[in-house]
Every structure is written in structure tokens, then in C-alpha cells.
């Protein structure tokens, strides 16, 4: 499970799920695109709203950035 302040890999399970979620997001820093089409690697300040993400069609996974696309932040 993702933790506050950690790197979170957002995986869309519906078209435009991540885009819809990011439109209303606050306290989210995008680090880079993920290796799965439409996914993002982000850092979330505060609690990670897991249930809201799932309702938006996005699966959040807590993982080190190295496993979520590699390379330096863009």
C-alpha cells in the first residue's frame, strides 16, 4: 500500500482514469510517466486517497521510483 510522502505508481484500469484523477488532485507531484501506457509515478503529500483512486479507475501501488519507470525525475 502507498504511504504518505512516498512514491506512488498510478495504474489506470479505465481510459483516462489517471487524467481524470489528476484534474482534481491537490498535493500531488508528478515525477514521471510510468512504463504502462497512461500510468504516472507521483509523490503525494498527506494521506493517499486509495478508495477515491479506485473509484476513479486508478490502482495506486506503493513502490520505489526505480521500479516505476527508472531514470531521473522529469
mmCIF file of the N, C-alpha and C atoms, coordinates in Angstrom:
data_MODEL
# 
_entry.id   MODEL 
# 
loop_
_atom_site.group_PDB 
_atom_site.id 
_atom_site.type_symbol 
_atom_site.label_atom_id 
_atom_site.label_alt_id 
_atom_site.label_comp_id 
_atom_site.label_asym_id 
_atom_site.label_entity_id 
_atom_site.label_seq_id 
_atom_site.pdbx_PDB_ins_code 
_atom_site.Cartn_x 
_atom_site.Cartn_y 
_atom_site.Cartn_z 
_atom_site.occupancy 
_atom_site.B_iso_or_equiv 
_atom_site.pdbx_formal_charge 
_atom_site.auth_seq_id 
_atom_site.auth_comp_id 
_atom_site.auth_asym_id 
_atom_site.auth_atom_id 
_atom_site.pdbx_PDB_model_num 
ATOM 1   N N  . UNK A 1 1  ? 0.841   -1.180 0.000   1.00 0.00 ? 1  UNK A N  1 
ATOM 2   C CA . UNK A 1 1  ? 0.000   0.000  0.000   1.00 0.00 ? 1  UNK A CA 1 
ATOM 3   C C  . UNK A 1 1  ? 0.889   1.247  0.000   1.00 0.00 ? 1  UNK A C  1 
ATOM 4   N N  . UNK A 1 2  ? 0.468   2.257  -0.743  1.00 0.00 ? 2  UNK A N  1 
ATOM 5   C CA . UNK A 1 2  ? 1.233   3.505  -0.751  1.00 0.00 ? 2  UNK A CA 1 
ATOM 6   C C  . UNK A 1 2  ? 1.107   4.254  0.563   1.00 0.00 ? 2  UNK A C  1 
ATOM 7   N N  . UNK A 1 3  ? 2.191   4.933  0.941   1.00 0.00 ? 3  UNK A N  1 
ATOM 8   C CA . UNK A 1 3  ? 2.200   5.726  2.174   1.00 0.00 ? 3  UNK A CA 1 
ATOM 9   C C  . UNK A 1 3  ? 2.359   7.194  1.849   1.00 0.00 ? 3  UNK A C  1 
ATOM 10  N N  . UNK A 1 4  ? 1.905   8.044  2.730   1.00 0.00 ? 4  UNK A N  1 
ATOM 11  C CA . UNK A 1 4  ? 2.035   9.499  2.550   1.00 0.00 ? 4  UNK A CA 1 
ATOM 12  C C  . UNK A 1 4  ? 3.496   9.863  2.346   1.00 0.00 ? 4  UNK A C  1 
ATOM 13  N N  . UNK A 1 5  ? 3.769   10.689 1.337   1.00 0.00 ? 5  UNK A N  1 
ATOM 14  C CA . UNK A 1 5  ? 5.123   11.147 1.063   1.00 0.00 ? 5  UNK A CA 1 
ATOM 15  C C  . UNK A 1 5  ? 5.980   10.174 0.292   1.00 0.00 ? 5  UNK A C  1 
ATOM 16  N N  . UNK A 1 6  ? 5.464   8.981  0.006   1.00 0.00 ? 6  UNK A N  1 
ATOM 17  C CA . UNK A 1 6  ? 6.253   8.002  -0.733  1.00 0.00 ? 6  UNK A CA 1 
ATOM 18  C C  . UNK A 1 6  ? 5.938   8.073  -2.222  1.00 0.00 ? 6  UNK A C  1 
ATOM 19  N N  . UNK A 1 7  ? 6.715   7.361  -3.003  1.00 0.00 ? 7  UNK A N  1 
ATOM 20  C CA . UNK A 1 7  ? 6.481   7.280  -4.435  1.00 0.00 ? 7  UNK A CA 1 
ATOM 21  C C  . UNK A 1 7  ? 5.308   6.345  -4.679  1.00 0.00 ? 7  UNK A C  1 
ATOM 22  N N  . UNK A 1 8  ? 4.361   6.787  -5.536  1.00 0.00 ? 8  UNK A N  1 
ATOM 23  C CA . UNK A 1 8  ? 3.162   6.006  -5.828  1.00 0.00 ? 8  UNK A CA 1 
ATOM 24  C C  . UNK A 1 8  ? 3.058   5.827  -7.337  1.00 0.00 ? 8  UNK A C  1 
ATOM 25  N N  . UNK A 1 9  ? 2.854   4.597  -7.761  1.00 0.00 ? 9  UNK A N  1 
ATOM 26  C CA . UNK A 1 9  ? 2.678   4.261  -9.166  1.00 0.00 ? 9  UNK A CA 1 
ATOM 27  C C  . UNK A 1 9  ? 1.176   4.188  -9.416  1.00 0.00 ? 9  UNK A C  1 
ATOM 28  N N  . UNK A 1 10 ? 0.642   5.090  -10.260 1.00 0.00 ? 10 UNK A N  1 
ATOM 29  C CA . UNK A 1 10 ? -0.788  5.135  -10.559 1.00 0.00 ? 10 UNK A CA 1 
ATOM 30  C C  . UNK A 1 10 ? -1.047  4.392  -11.863 1.00 0.00 ? 10 UNK A C  1 
ATOM 31  N N  . UNK A 1 11 ? -1.796  3.303  -11.783 1.00 0.00 ? 11 UNK A N  1 
ATOM 32  C CA . UNK A 1 11 ? -2.072  2.461  -12.943 1.00 0.00 ? 11 UNK A CA 1 
ATOM 33  C C  . UNK A 1 11 ? -3.540  2.609  -13.331 1.00 0.00 ? 11 UNK A C  1 
ATOM 34  N N  . UNK A 1 12 ? -3.818  3.078  -14.559 1.00 0.00 ? 12 UNK A N  1 
ATOM 35  C CA . UNK A 1 12 ? -5.208  3.243  -14.979 1.00 0.00 ? 12 UNK A CA 1 
ATOM 36  C C  . UNK A 1 12 ? -5.828  1.895  -15.359 1.00 0.00 ? 12 UNK A C  1 
ATOM 37  N N  . UNK A 1 13 ? -7.075  1.684  -14.936 1.00 0.00 ? 13 UNK A N  1 
ATOM 38  C CA . UNK A 1 13 ? -7.809  0.476  -15.345 1.00 0.00 ? 13 UNK A CA 1 
ATOM 39  C C  . UNK A 1 13 ? -9.008  0.842  -16.212 1.00 0.00 ? 13 UNK A C  1 
ATOM 40  N N  . UNK A 1 14 ? -9.261  2.147  -16.350 1.00 0.00 ? 14 UNK A N  1 
ATOM 41  C CA . UNK A 1 14 ? -10.275 2.659  -17.273 1.00 0.00 ? 14 UNK A CA 1 
ATOM 42  C C  . UNK A 1 14 ? -9.607  3.760  -18.098 1.00 0.00 ? 14 UNK A C  1 
ATOM 43  N N  . UNK A 1 15 ? -10.058 3.973  -19.338 1.00 0.00 ? 15 UNK A N  1 
ATOM 44  C CA . UNK A 1 15 ? -9.461  5.024  -20.158 1.00 0.00 ? 15 UNK A CA 1 
ATOM 45  C C  . UNK A 1 15 ? -9.542  6.389  -19.456 1.00 0.00 ? 15 UNK A C  1 
ATOM 46  N N  . UNK A 1 16 ? -8.465  7.104  -19.474 1.00 0.00 ? 16 UNK A N  1 
ATOM 47  C CA . UNK A 1 16 ? -8.374  8.458  -18.924 1.00 0.00 ? 16 UNK A CA 1 
ATOM 48  C C  . UNK A 1 16 ? -8.559  8.515  -17.407 1.00 0.00 ? 16 UNK A C  1 
ATOM 49  N N  . UNK A 1 17 ? -8.436  7.383  -16.728 1.00 0.00 ? 17 UNK A N  1 
ATOM 50  C CA . UNK A 1 17 ? -8.606  7.354  -15.272 1.00 0.00 ? 17 UNK A CA 1 
ATOM 51  C C  . UNK A 1 17 ? -7.609  8.231  -14.547 1.00 0.00 ? 17 UNK A C  1 
ATOM 52  N N  . UNK A 1 18 ? -6.332  8.164  -14.939 1.00 0.00 ? 18 UNK A N  1 
ATOM 53  C CA . UNK A 1 18 ? -5.299  8.958  -14.273 1.00 0.00 ? 18 UNK A CA 1 
ATOM 54  C C  . UNK A 1 18 ? -5.510  10.439 -14.580 1.00 0.00 ? 18 UNK A C  1 
ATOM 55  N N  . UNK A 1 19 ? -5.833  10.765 -15.830 1.00 0.00 ? 19 UNK A N  1 
ATOM 56  C CA . UNK A 1 19 ? -6.052  12.168 -16.197 1.00 0.00 ? 19 UNK A CA 1 
ATOM 57  C C  . UNK A 1 19 ? -7.205  12.757 -15.405 1.00 0.00 ? 19 UNK A C  1 
ATOM 58  N N  . UNK A 1 20 ? -8.287  12.016 -15.260 1.00 0.00 ? 20 UNK A N  1 
ATOM 59  C CA . UNK A 1 20 ? -9.455  12.476 -14.506 1.00 0.00 ? 20 UNK A CA 1 
ATOM 60  C C  . UNK A 1 20 ? -9.072  12.687 -13.037 1.00 0.00 ? 20 UNK A C  1 
ATOM 61  N N  . UNK A 1 21 ? -8.319  11.761 -12.494 1.00 0.00 ? 21 UNK A N  1 
ATOM 62  C CA . UNK A 1 21 ? -7.897  11.847 -11.098 1.00 0.00 ? 21 UNK A CA 1 
ATOM 63  C C  . UNK A 1 21 ? -6.981  13.045 -10.882 1.00 0.00 ? 21 UNK A C  1 
ATOM 64  N N  . UNK A 1 22 ? -6.028  13.266 -11.780 1.00 0.00 ? 22 UNK A N  1 
ATOM 65  C CA . UNK A 1 22 ? -5.064  14.353 -11.630 1.00 0.00 ? 22 UNK A CA 1 
ATOM 66  C C  . UNK A 1 22 ? -5.714  15.725 -11.798 1.00 0.00 ? 22 UNK A C  1 
ATOM 67  N N  . UNK A 1 23 ? -6.803  15.788 -12.520 1.00 0.00 ? 23 UNK A N  1 
ATOM 68  C CA . UNK A 1 23 ? -7.502  17.063 -12.726 1.00 0.00 ? 23 UNK A CA 1 
ATOM 69  C C  . UNK A 1 23 ? -7.933  17.672 -11.392 1.00 0.00 ? 23 UNK A C  1 
ATOM 70  N N  . UNK A 1 24 ? -8.368  16.827 -10.454 1.00 0.00 ? 24 UNK A N  1 
ATOM 71  C CA . UNK A 1 24 ? -8.860  17.297 -9.158  1.00 0.00 ? 24 UNK A CA 1 
ATOM 72  C C  . UNK A 1 24 ? -7.849  17.139 -8.028  1.00 0.00 ? 24 UNK A C  1 
ATOM 73  N N  . UNK A 1 25 ? -6.657  16.661 -8.345  1.00 0.00 ? 25 UNK A N  1 
ATOM 74  C CA . UNK A 1 25 ? -5.673  16.337 -7.308  1.00 0.00 ? 25 UNK A CA 1 
ATOM 75  C C  . UNK A 1 25 ? -5.026  17.590 -6.714  1.00 0.00 ? 25 UNK A C  1 
ATOM 76  N N  . UNK A 1 26 ? -4.786  17.510 -5.425  1.00 0.00 ? 26 UNK A N  1 
ATOM 77  C CA . UNK A 1 26 ? -4.037  18.547 -4.714  1.00 0.00 ? 26 UNK A CA 1 
ATOM 78  C C  . UNK A 1 26 ? -2.944  17.861 -3.918  1.00 0.00 ? 26 UNK A C  1 
ATOM 79  N N  . UNK A 1 27 ? -1.796  18.495 -3.828  1.00 0.00 ? 27 UNK A N  1 
ATOM 80  C CA . UNK A 1 27 ? -0.693  17.920 -3.068  1.00 0.00 ? 27 UNK A CA 1 
ATOM 81  C C  . UNK A 1 27 ? -0.036  16.750 -3.769  1.00 0.00 ? 27 UNK A C  1 
ATOM 82  N N  . UNK A 1 28 ? -0.137  16.709 -5.107  1.00 0.00 ? 28 UNK A N  1 
ATOM 83  C CA . UNK A 1 28 ? 0.455   15.614 -5.881  1.00 0.00 ? 28 UNK A CA 1 
ATOM 84  C C  . UNK A 1 28 ? 1.545   16.187 -6.783  1.00 0.00 ? 28 UNK A C  1 
ATOM 85  N N  . UNK A 1 29 ? 2.733   15.598 -6.718  1.00 0.00 ? 29 UNK A N  1 
ATOM 86  C CA . UNK A 1 29 ? 3.840   15.988 -7.574  1.00 0.00 ? 29 UNK A CA 1 
ATOM 87  C C  . UNK A 1 29 ? 4.088   14.863 -8.566  1.00 0.00 ? 29 UNK A C  1 
ATOM 88  N N  . UNK A 1 30 ? 3.973   15.171 -9.852  1.00 0.00 ? 30 UNK A N  1 
ATOM 89  C CA . UNK A 1 30 ? 4.238   14.167 -10.885 1.00 0.00 ? 30 UNK A CA 1 
ATOM 90  C C  . UNK A 1 30 ? 5.743   14.059 -11.062 1.00 0.00 ? 30 UNK A C  1 
ATOM 91  N N  . UNK A 1 31 ? 6.270   12.843 -10.930 1.00 0.00 ? 31 UNK A N  1 
ATOM 92  C CA . UNK A 1 31 ? 7.702   12.609 -11.079 1.00 0.00 ? 31 UNK A CA 1 
ATOM 93  C C  . UNK A 1 31 ? 8.062   12.210 -12.501 1.00 0.00 ? 31 UNK A C  1 
ATOM 94  N N  . UNK A 1 32 ? 7.233   11.351 -13.112 1.00 0.00 ? 32 UNK A N  1 
ATOM 95  C CA . UNK A 1 32 ? 7.494   10.891 -14.481 1.00 0.00 ? 32 UNK A CA 1 
ATOM 96  C C  . UNK A 1 32 ? 6.331   10.033 -14.960 1.00 0.00 ? 32 UNK A C  1 
ATOM 97  N N  . UNK A 1 33 ? 6.328   9.747  -16.244 1.00 0.00 ? 33 UNK A N  1 
ATOM 98  C CA . UNK A 1 33 ? 5.372   8.787  -16.794 1.00 0.00 ? 33 UNK A CA 1 
ATOM 99  C C  . UNK A 1 33 ? 5.824   7.393  -16.384 1.00 0.00 ? 33 UNK A C  1 
ATOM 100 N N  . UNK A 1 34 ? 4.874   6.518  -16.132 1.00 0.00 ? 34 UNK A N  1 
ATOM 101 C CA . UNK A 1 34 ? 5.193   5.130  -15.801 1.00 0.00 ? 34 UNK A CA 1 
ATOM 102 C C  . UNK A 1 34 ? 5.427   4.316  -17.056 1.00 0.00 ? 34 UNK A C  1 
ATOM 103 N N  . UNK A 1 35 ? 5.842   3.078  -16.889 1.00 0.00 ? 35 UNK A N  1 
ATOM 104 C CA . UNK A 1 35 ? 6.139   2.230  -18.042 1.00 0.00 ? 35 UNK A CA 1 
ATOM 105 C C  . UNK A 1 35 ? 4.890   1.599  -18.650 1.00 0.00 ? 35 UNK A C  1 
ATOM 106 N N  . UNK A 1 36 ? 3.764   1.658  -17.975 1.00 0.00 ? 36 UNK A N  1 
ATOM 107 C CA . UNK A 1 36 ? 2.491   1.190  -18.519 1.00 0.00 ? 36 UNK A CA 1 
ATOM 108 C C  . UNK A 1 36 ? 1.801   2.392  -19.157 1.00 0.00 ? 36 UNK A C  1 
ATOM 109 N N  . UNK A 1 37 ? 1.249   2.230  -20.333 1.00 0.00 ? 37 UNK A N  1 
ATOM 110 C CA . UNK A 1 37 ? 0.598   3.325  -21.041 1.00 0.00 ? 37 UNK A CA 1 
ATOM 111 C C  . UNK A 1 37 ? -0.444  4.019  -20.157 1.00 0.00 ? 37 UNK A C  1 
ATOM 112 N N  . UNK A 1 38 ? -0.327  5.337  -20.025 1.00 0.00 ? 38 UNK A N  1 
ATOM 113 C CA . UNK A 1 38 ? -1.271  6.122  -19.231 1.00 0.00 ? 38 UNK A CA 1 
ATOM 114 C C  . UNK A 1 38 ? -0.967  6.181  -17.753 1.00 0.00 ? 38 UNK A C  1 
ATOM 115 N N  . UNK A 1 39 ? 0.062   5.488  -17.303 1.00 0.00 ? 39 UNK A N  1 
ATOM 116 C CA . UNK A 1 39 ? 0.384   5.481  -15.875 1.00 0.00 ? 39 UNK A CA 1 
ATOM 117 C C  . UNK A 1 39 ? 1.312   6.633  -15.522 1.00 0.00 ? 39 UNK A C  1 
ATOM 118 N N  . UNK A 1 40 ? 1.355   6.962  -14.237 1.00 0.00 ? 40 UNK A N  1 
ATOM 119 C CA . UNK A 1 40 ? 2.221   8.024  -13.727 1.00 0.00 ? 40 UNK A CA 1 
ATOM 120 C C  . UNK A 1 40 ? 2.895   7.568  -12.445 1.00 0.00 ? 40 UNK A C  1 
ATOM 121 N N  . UNK A 1 41 ? 4.072   8.121  -12.209 1.00 0.00 ? 41 UNK A N  1 
ATOM 122 C CA . UNK A 1 41 ? 4.758   7.963  -10.935 1.00 0.00 ? 41 UNK A CA 1 
ATOM 123 C C  . UNK A 1 41 ? 4.657   9.318  -10.258 1.00 0.00 ? 41 UNK A C  1 
ATOM 124 N N  . UNK A 1 42 ? 4.079   9.349  -9.065  1.00 0.00 ? 42 UNK A N  1 
ATOM 125 C CA . UNK A 1 42 ? 3.837   10.603 -8.355  1.00 0.00 ? 42 UNK A CA 1 
ATOM 126 C C  . UNK A 1 42 ? 4.288   10.503 -6.912  1.00 0.00 ? 42 UNK A C  1 
ATOM 127 N N  . UNK A 1 43 ? 4.381   11.660 -6.271  1.00 0.00 ? 43 UNK A N  1 
ATOM 128 C CA . UNK A 1 43 ? 4.575   11.732 -4.818  1.00 0.00 ? 43 UNK A CA 1 
ATOM 129 C C  . UNK A 1 43 ? 3.375   12.487 -4.284  1.00 0.00 ? 43 UNK A C  1 
ATOM 130 N N  . UNK A 1 44 ? 2.728   11.940 -3.253  1.00 0.00 ? 44 UNK A N  1 
ATOM 131 C CA . UNK A 1 44 ? 1.517   12.533 -2.703  1.00 0.00 ? 44 UNK A CA 1 
ATOM 132 C C  . UNK A 1 44 ? 1.799   13.030 -1.292  1.00 0.00 ? 44 UNK A C  1 
ATOM 133 N N  . UNK A 1 45 ? 1.558   14.331 -1.062  1.00 0.00 ? 45 UNK A N  1 
ATOM 134 C CA . UNK A 1 45 ? 1.697   14.905 0.276   1.00 0.00 ? 45 UNK A CA 1 
ATOM 135 C C  . UNK A 1 45 ? 0.443   14.546 1.063   1.00 0.00 ? 45 UNK A C  1 
ATOM 136 N N  . UNK A 1 46 ? 0.597   14.123 2.275   1.00 0.00 ? 46 UNK A N  1 
ATOM 137 C CA . UNK A 1 46 ? -0.554  13.746 3.095   1.00 0.00 ? 46 UNK A CA 1 
ATOM 138 C C  . UNK A 1 46 ? -0.983  12.313 2.812   1.00 0.00 ? 46 UNK A C  1 
ATOM 139 N N  . UNK A 1 47 ? -2.160  11.980 3.281   1.00 0.00 ? 47 UNK A N  1 
ATOM 140 C CA . UNK A 1 47 ? -2.666  10.613 3.111   1.00 0.00 ? 47 UNK A CA 1 
ATOM 141 C C  . UNK A 1 47 ? -2.987  10.326 1.651   1.00 0.00 ? 47 UNK A C  1 
ATOM 142 N N  . UNK A 1 48 ? -2.747  9.099  1.241   1.00 0.00 ? 48 UNK A N  1 
ATOM 143 C CA . UNK A 1 48 ? -3.053  8.668  -0.117  1.00 0.00 ? 48 UNK A CA 1 
ATOM 144 C C  . UNK A 1 48 ? -4.524  8.228  -0.148  1.00 0.00 ? 48 UNK A C  1 
ATOM 145 N N  . UNK A 1 49 ? -5.352  8.896  -0.960  1.00 0.00 ? 49 UNK A N  1 
ATOM 146 C CA . UNK A 1 49 ? -6.784  8.574  -1.002  1.00 0.00 ? 49 UNK A CA 1 
ATOM 147 C C  . UNK A 1 49 ? -7.057  7.321  -1.843  1.00 0.00 ? 49 UNK A C  1 
ATOM 148 N N  . UNK A 1 50 ? -6.714  6.177  -1.312  1.00 0.00 ? 50 UNK A N  1 
ATOM 149 C CA . UNK A 1 50 ? -6.793  4.916  -2.049  1.00 0.00 ? 50 UNK A CA 1 
ATOM 150 C C  . UNK A 1 50 ? -8.201  4.661  -2.577  1.00 0.00 ? 50 UNK A C  1 
ATOM 151 N N  . UNK A 1 51 ? -9.221  4.798  -1.745  1.00 0.00 ? 51 UNK A N  1 
ATOM 152 C CA . UNK A 1 51 ? -10.584 4.500  -2.196  1.00 0.00 ? 51 UNK A CA 1 
ATOM 153 C C  . UNK A 1 51 ? -11.036 5.453  -3.296  1.00 0.00 ? 51 UNK A C  1 
ATOM 154 N N  . UNK A 1 52 ? -10.703 6.735  -3.198  1.00 0.00 ? 52 UNK A N  1 
ATOM 155 C CA . UNK A 1 52 ? -11.057 7.699  -4.244  1.00 0.00 ? 52 UNK A CA 1 
ATOM 156 C C  . UNK A 1 52 ? -10.356 7.351  -5.545  1.00 0.00 ? 52 UNK A C  1 
ATOM 157 N N  . UNK A 1 53 ? -9.128  6.888  -5.457  1.00 0.00 ? 53 UNK A N  1 
ATOM 158 C CA . UNK A 1 53 ? -8.389  6.491  -6.654  1.00 0.00 ? 53 UNK A CA 1 
ATOM 159 C C  . UNK A 1 53 ? -9.030  5.273  -7.313  1.00 0.00 ? 53 UNK A C  1 
ATOM 160 N N  . UNK A 1 54 ? -9.396  4.313  -6.497  1.00 0.00 ? 54 UNK A N  1 
ATOM 161 C CA . UNK A 1 54 ? -10.043 3.110  -7.043  1.00 0.00 ? 54 UNK A CA 1 
ATOM 162 C C  . UNK A 1 54 ? -11.367 3.467  -7.713  1.00 0.00 ? 54 UNK A C  1 
ATOM 163 N N  . UNK A 1 55 ? -12.141 4.356  -7.095  1.00 0.00 ? 55 UNK A N  1 
ATOM 164 C CA . UNK A 1 55 ? -13.407 4.796  -7.700  1.00 0.00 ? 55 UNK A CA 1 
ATOM 165 C C  . UNK A 1 55 ? -13.179 5.526  -9.024  1.00 0.00 ? 55 UNK A C  1 
ATOM 166 N N  . UNK A 1 56 ? -12.044 6.212  -9.177  1.00 0.00 ? 56 UNK A N  1 
ATOM 167 C CA . UNK A 1 56 ? -11.715 6.931  -10.403 1.00 0.00 ? 56 UNK A CA 1 
ATOM 168 C C  . UNK A 1 56 ? -11.162 5.993  -11.476 1.00 0.00 ? 56 UNK A C  1 
ATOM 169 N N  . UNK A 1 57 ? -10.971 4.729  -11.131 1.00 0.00 ? 57 UNK A N  1 
ATOM 170 C CA . UNK A 1 57 ? -10.444 3.771  -12.103 1.00 0.00 ? 57 UNK A CA 1 
ATOM 171 C C  . UNK A 1 57 ? -8.936  3.718  -12.148 1.00 0.00 ? 57 UNK A C  1 
ATOM 172 N N  . UNK A 1 58 ? -8.312  4.012  -11.007 1.00 0.00 ? 58 UNK A N  1 
ATOM 173 C CA . UNK A 1 58 ? -6.855  4.024  -10.907 1.00 0.00 ? 58 UNK A CA 1 
ATOM 174 C C  . UNK A 1 58 ? -6.433  3.145  -9.732  1.00 0.00 ? 58 UNK A C  1 
ATOM 175 N N  . UNK A 1 59 ? -5.451  2.279  -9.970  1.00 0.00 ? 59 UNK A N  1 
ATOM 176 C CA . UNK A 1 59 ? -4.912  1.443  -8.898  1.00 0.00 ? 59 UNK A CA 1 
ATOM 177 C C  . UNK A 1 59 ? -3.593  2.069  -8.434  1.00 0.00 ? 59 UNK A C  1 
ATOM 178 N N  . UNK A 1 60 ? -3.520  2.523  -7.174  1.00 0.00 ? 60 UNK A N  1 
ATOM 179 C CA . UNK A 1 60 ? -2.275  3.077  -6.659  1.00 0.00 ? 60 UNK A CA 1 
ATOM 180 C C  . UNK A 1 60 ? -1.413  1.980  -6.040  1.00 0.00 ? 60 UNK A C  1 
ATOM 181 N N  . UNK A 1 61 ? -0.144  1.956  -6.420  1.00 0.00 ? 61 UNK A N  1 
ATOM 182 C CA . UNK A 1 61 ? 0.787   0.978  -5.853  1.00 0.00 ? 61 UNK A CA 1 
ATOM 183 C C  . UNK A 1 61 ? 1.965   1.719  -5.255  1.00 0.00 ? 61 UNK A C  1 
ATOM 184 N N  . UNK A 1 62 ? 2.271   1.417  -4.016  1.00 0.00 ? 62 UNK A N  1 
ATOM 185 C CA . UNK A 1 62 ? 3.443   1.991  -3.383  1.00 0.00 ? 62 UNK A CA 1 
ATOM 186 C C  . UNK A 1 62 ? 4.667   1.239  -3.866  1.00 0.00 ? 62 UNK A C  1 
ATOM 187 N N  . UNK A 1 63 ? 5.641   1.964  -4.407  1.00 0.00 ? 63 UNK A N  1 
ATOM 188 C CA . UNK A 1 63 ? 6.837   1.313  -4.917  1.00 0.00 ? 63 UNK A CA 1 
ATOM 189 C C  . UNK A 1 63 ? 7.958   2.332  -5.053  1.00 0.00 ? 63 UNK A C  1 
ATOM 190 N N  . UNK A 1 64 ? 9.187   1.882  -4.922  1.00 0.00 ? 64 UNK A N  1 
ATOM 191 C CA . UNK A 1 64 ? 10.308  2.791  -5.165  1.00 0.00 ? 64 UNK A CA 1 
ATOM 192 C C  . UNK A 1 64 ? 10.306  3.252  -6.619  1.00 0.00 ? 64 UNK A C  1 
ATOM 193 N N  . UNK A 1 65 ? 10.735  4.490  -6.865  1.00 0.00 ? 65 UNK A N  1 
ATOM 194 C CA . UNK A 1 65 ? 10.732  5.049  -8.214  1.00 0.00 ? 65 UNK A CA 1 
ATOM 195 C C  . UNK A 1 65 ? 11.502  4.189  -9.213  1.00 0.00 ? 65 UNK A C  1 
ATOM 196 N N  . UNK A 1 66 ? 12.532  3.497  -8.746  1.00 0.00 ? 66 UNK A N  1 
ATOM 197 C CA . UNK A 1 66 ? 13.332  2.678  -9.657  1.00 0.00 ? 66 UNK A CA 1 
ATOM 198 C C  . UNK A 1 66 ? 12.498  1.581  -10.323 1.00 0.00 ? 66 UNK A C  1 
ATOM 199 N N  . UNK A 1 67 ? 11.417  1.126  -9.674  1.00 0.00 ? 67 UNK A N  1 
ATOM 200 C CA . UNK A 1 67 ? 10.558  0.097  -10.222 1.00 0.00 ? 67 UNK A CA 1 
ATOM 201 C C  . UNK A 1 67 ? 9.412   0.678  -11.043 1.00 0.00 ? 67 UNK A C  1 
ATOM 202 N N  . UNK A 1 68 ? 9.313   1.992  -11.114 1.00 0.00 ? 68 UNK A N  1 
ATOM 203 C CA . UNK A 1 68 ? 8.171   2.651  -11.757 1.00 0.00 ? 68 UNK A CA 1 
ATOM 204 C C  . UNK A 1 68 ? 8.565   3.474  -12.968 1.00 0.00 ? 68 UNK A C  1 
ATOM 205 N N  . UNK A 1 69 ? 9.543   3.064  -13.696 1.00 0.00 ? 69 UNK A N  1 
ATOM 206 C CA . UNK A 1 69 ? 9.894   3.767  -14.925 1.00 0.00 ? 69 UNK A CA 1 
ATOM 207 C C  . UNK A 1 69 ? 11.371  4.070  -15.054 1.00 0.00 ? 69 UNK A C  1 
ATOM 208 N N  . UNK A 1 70 ? 12.102  3.986  -13.951 1.00 0.00 ? 70 UNK A N  1 
ATOM 209 C CA . UNK A 1 70 ? 13.536  4.190  -13.991 1.00 0.00 ? 70 UNK A CA 1 
ATOM 210 C C  . UNK A 1 70 ? 13.945  5.604  -14.346 1.00 0.00 ? 70 UNK A C  1 
ATOM 211 N N  . UNK A 1 71 ? 15.206  5.880  -14.236 1.00 0.00 ? 71 UNK A N  1 
ATOM 212 C CA . UNK A 1 71 ? 15.732  7.169  -14.625 1.00 0.00 ? 71 UNK A CA 1 
ATOM 213 C C  . UNK A 1 71 ? 15.448  8.259  -13.636 1.00 0.00 ? 71 UNK A C  1 
ATOM 214 N N  . UNK A 1 72 ? 15.936  9.434  -13.951 1.00 0.00 ? 72 UNK A N  1 
ATOM 215 C CA . UNK A 1 72 ? 15.732  10.590 -13.073 1.00 0.00 ? 72 UNK A CA 1 
ATOM 216 C C  . UNK A 1 72 ? 14.358  11.175 -13.258 1.00 0.00 ? 72 UNK A C  1 
ATOM 217 N N  . UNK A 1 73 ? 13.918  11.918 -12.266 1.00 0.00 ? 73 UNK A N  1 
ATOM 218 C CA . UNK A 1 73 ? 12.602  12.575 -12.347 1.00 0.00 ? 73 UNK A CA 1 
ATOM 219 C C  . UNK A 1 73 ? 12.590  13.542 -13.508 1.00 0.00 ? 73 UNK A C  1 
ATOM 220 N N  . UNK A 1 74 ? 11.452  13.617 -14.184 1.00 0.00 ? 74 UNK A N  1 
ATOM 221 C CA . UNK A 1 74 ? 11.312  14.505 -15.339 1.00 0.00 ? 74 UNK A CA 1 
ATOM 222 C C  . UNK A 1 74 ? 10.334  15.601 -15.024 1.00 0.00 ? 74 UNK A C  1 
# 
